[in-house]
Amino acid sequence: RLVAIAVDGSKHSEYAFHWAVKNFLRAETDQLMLIHVRPANQFTYSPILSGEGNVEEVDRKASHELLQKYSSQLPAGQYNVRLVSMSGDAREAIAWKVESAGADVVIVGSHGRGPIRKALLGSVSDHLVKHLKVPVIVSR
């Protein structure tokens, strides 16, 4: 099986990752794809002005570091792991990657937003459940 786990650095995705490792993944047979989607056009901080490089490079590096952090928590040599860093809308990017890679299941954390915040901000897990043809496990 190809198991995709979407992570974003929150305590919710951290929980989903650890839940999957403990309760769902089979090291002998599963392939693991860790996905992180960084927002596109993020202008809240400009490292260009502070000499750290362009915004996209800094965001890409942080995304890769986050994926490495999760990957390093797996037992050494037991899992075949793919790390996927993308930019854009998390809902669309994760759905596209899951479909194009042929993942068999997706695991995501739930931020537990209420109906109003969910309507305003959107919910990645809701979008994936409604639009993907593969099972989506939402941990809470």
Phi, psi and chi 1 to 4 in degrees:
 res  aa     phi    psi   chi1   chi2   chi3   chi4
   1 ARG       -  145.9  -62.5 -178.5  -55.9 -175.2
   2 LEU  -102.9  113.5  175.0   55.7      -      -
   3 VAL  -106.5  120.7  178.7      -      -      -
   4 ALA   -99.2  133.0      -      -      -      -
   5 ILE  -123.7  120.3  -57.4  176.6      -      -
   6 ALA   -90.4  128.5      -      -      -      -
   7 VAL  -125.1  149.8  -64.1      -      -      -
   8 ASP  -138.2    7.6   64.7    4.6      -      -
   9 GLY    88.0   -5.1      -      -      -      -
  10 SER   -79.0  165.6   69.4      -      -      -
  11 LYS   -64.9  -26.0   65.0 -178.9  179.8 -178.7
  12 HIS   -70.9  -42.8  -50.8  -74.1      -      -
  13 SER   -73.6  -32.4   68.8      -      -      -
  14 GLU   -59.5  -45.7 -178.6   97.2   12.7      -
  15 TYR   -63.1  -44.3  178.2   80.8      -      -
  16 ALA   -60.7  -42.1      -      -      -      -
  17 PHE   -60.9  -51.5  171.5   80.7      -      -
  18 HIS   -66.7  -35.6  -71.6  -68.7      -      -
  19 TRP   -61.4  -45.6  178.1   89.1      -      -
  20 ALA   -62.9  -43.6      -      -      -      -
  21 VAL   -63.1  -42.3  170.8      -      -      -
  22 LYS   -76.5  -38.1 -178.2  178.8  177.8 -174.4
  23 ASN  -115.0  -13.0  -60.2  -64.0      -      -
  24 PHE  -126.6  -45.3 -170.1   79.2      -      -
  25 LEU   -70.0  142.9  -67.6  173.8      -      -
  26 ARG  -115.9  106.9  -62.6 -178.6  -61.0 -138.8
  27 ALA   -58.2  -32.2      -      -      -      -
  28 GLU   -68.9  -31.1  -44.7   80.1   43.4      -
  29 THR  -126.1  -21.9   57.3      -      -      -
  30 ASP   -86.1  145.1  -71.4  -16.8      -      -
  31 GLN  -102.5  138.8 -126.8 -174.0    3.3      -
  32 LEU  -114.0  132.3  176.3   58.7      -      -
  33 MET  -120.2  112.4 -179.7  169.6   54.4      -
  34 LEU   -93.2  128.0  -65.1  174.7      -      -
  35 ILE  -120.2  131.2  -56.5  170.7      -      -
  36 HIS  -127.8  131.3  176.7 -107.3      -      -
  37 VAL  -116.2  118.9 -179.2      -      -      -
  38 ARG   -94.0  144.5   57.2 -164.3 -176.0  -81.6
  39 PRO   -62.2  141.3  -14.4   23.6      -      -
  40 ALA   -82.7  150.6      -      -      -      -
  41 ASN    54.5   52.3  -58.8  -39.8      -      -
  42 GLN   -90.9  114.5 -171.4  174.5   12.4      -
  43 PHE  -117.2   25.4  -66.2  108.5      -      -
  44 THR   -74.8  -20.6   55.2      -      -      -
  45 TYR  -147.8  133.9  168.0   69.0      -      -
  46 SER  -112.7   96.9  178.3      -      -      -
  47 PRO   -66.3  -16.8   17.5  -23.4      -      -
  48 ILE   -58.6  -41.6  -65.0  168.4      -      -
  49 LEU   -69.0  -24.9  -59.8  176.0      -      -
  50 SER   -99.1    5.0   64.4      -      -      -
  51 GLY    81.9   17.9      -      -      -      -
  52 GLU   -94.3    1.1  -65.9  179.5   28.7      -
  53 GLY   107.6 -177.3      -      -      -      -
  54 ASN   -80.7  160.8   76.5   42.0      -      -
  55 VAL   -58.1  -44.8  174.3      -      -      -
  56 GLU   -61.7  -42.5  178.0   61.5   24.0      -
  57 GLU   -63.5  -42.3  -73.2  176.5   27.7      -
  58 VAL   -65.2  -44.1  171.3      -      -      -
  59 ASP   -64.0  -41.7  -74.1  -11.7      -      -
  60 ARG   -62.9  -43.4 -177.4  178.6  -65.4  127.3
  61 LYS   -62.8  -44.1 -177.6  178.5  177.6 -168.9
  62 ALA   -62.8  -38.1      -      -      -      -
  63 SER   -64.4  -44.8  179.7      -      -      -
  64 HIS   -64.3  -39.0  -73.2  -87.0      -      -
  65 GLU   -64.1  -39.5  -71.9  171.8   -2.9      -
  66 LEU   -62.8  -45.8  177.3   70.6      -      -
  67 LEU   -63.2  -40.1  -71.0  166.4      -      -
  68 GLN   -63.6  -37.4  -73.4  -67.5  -26.2      -
  69 LYS   -59.6  -46.7  176.7 -170.9  133.5 -166.3
  70 TYR   -65.6  -45.6  -78.7  102.0      -      -
  71 SER   -60.1  -37.7  178.5      -      -      -
  72 SER   -70.1  -13.7   69.7      -      -      -
  73 GLN   -84.6   -6.3  -65.6  175.9   42.8      -
  74 LEU   -83.3  148.6  -65.4  166.7      -      -
  75 PRO   -57.5  131.2  -20.5   29.6      -      -
  76 ALA   -55.4  129.5      -      -      -      -
  77 GLY    71.9    4.6      -      -      -      -
  78 GLN   -92.0  -21.4  -71.0 -171.7   17.2      -
  79 TYR  -122.0  143.6  -69.5   94.6      -      -
  80 ASN   -89.8  109.8 -179.6   -3.2      -      -
  81 VAL  -117.9  133.4 -176.8      -      -      -
  82 ARG  -110.3  131.6  -85.6 -169.3 -111.7  175.3
  83 LEU  -106.2  126.6  -55.1  179.5      -      -
  84 VAL  -124.2  116.9  178.5      -      -      -
  85 SER  -112.7  126.7  174.5      -      -      -
  86 MET  -135.8  165.0  -54.7  167.1   67.5      -
  87 SER  -124.4  152.6   68.1      -      -      -
  88 GLY   134.5 -160.1      -      -      -      -
  89 ASP   -77.2  122.3  178.2  -88.4      -      -
  90 ALA   -57.8  -39.4      -      -      -      -
  91 ARG   -60.3  -51.2  -63.8  167.0  -65.3 -172.7
  92 GLU   -71.2  -41.8  -62.8  -61.4  -32.2      -
  93 ALA   -65.3  -44.4      -      -      -      -
  94 ILE   -65.0  -44.9  -65.6  167.8      -      -
  95 ALA   -59.5  -44.7      -      -      -      -
  96 TRP   -62.4  -46.1  176.4   82.5      -      -
  97 LYS   -65.9  -41.9 -171.3   60.3 -175.1  178.4
  98 VAL   -59.7  -45.6  164.7      -      -      -
  99 GLU   -68.6  -45.8  -70.6  175.3   -9.3      -
 100 SER   -68.9  -30.1   66.9      -      -      -
 101 ALA   -84.7  -14.3      -      -      -      -
 102 GLY    75.7   33.3      -      -      -      -
 103 ALA   -61.3  147.0      -      -      -      -
 104 ASP   -91.8  -22.8  -62.8  -63.5      -      -
 105 VAL  -159.4  152.2   62.9      -      -      -
 106 VAL  -124.7  138.9 -177.0      -      -      -
 107 ILE  -122.2  128.0  -59.6  172.0      -      -
 108 VAL  -136.6  158.2  -65.4      -      -      -
 109 GLY   -92.7  159.1      -      -      -      -
 110 SER  -110.0  131.6  170.2      -      -      -
 111 HIS   -78.6   -8.0  -74.7  -97.4      -      -
 112 GLY    67.8   32.3      -      -      -      -
 113 ARG   -70.1  147.8  -66.2 -174.4  175.5  117.3
 114 GLY   -74.9  174.4      -      -      -      -
 115 PRO   -62.0  -34.0   12.8  -20.4      -      -
 116 ILE   -72.7  -48.8  -66.3  173.3      -      -
 117 ARG   -63.3  -36.7  -70.6 -170.2   71.8 -160.3
 118 LYS   -63.6  -40.9 -164.0 -179.8  -70.3 -175.1
 119 ALA   -67.1  -39.0      -      -      -      -
 120 LEU   -76.4  -44.8  -67.2  172.9      -      -
 121 LEU   -94.9  -20.9  -59.6  173.3      -      -
 122 GLY    83.3  158.8      -      -      -      -
 123 SER  -128.0  122.1  166.2      -      -      -
 124 VAL   -61.5  -46.7  172.7      -      -      -
 125 SER   -63.9  -42.3   57.5      -      -      -
 126 ASP   -59.8  -44.3  -80.8   -4.6      -      -
 127 HIS   -61.0  -45.1  180.0   83.8      -      -
 128 LEU   -65.6  -42.0  -62.7  175.8      -      -
 129 VAL   -60.5  -40.9  167.2      -      -      -
 130 LYS   -78.0  -28.3  -69.5  175.9 -176.7  170.6
 131 HIS  -109.7  -20.3  -67.7   89.6      -      -
 132 LEU   -87.6  151.5  -72.1  176.2      -      -
 133 LYS   -94.2   -6.3  -65.0  177.5  177.5  137.1
 134 VAL  -101.0  159.7  -61.7      -      -      -
 135 PRO   -60.5  140.9  -20.8   30.8      -      -
 136 VAL  -122.3  121.4  177.3      -      -      -
 137 ILE  -100.2  121.3  -61.8  171.8      -      -
 138 VAL  -108.7  113.2 -178.8      -      -      -
 139 SER   -92.7  146.9   72.3      -      -      -
 140 ARG  -131.6      -  -64.3  173.7   55.2  141.7
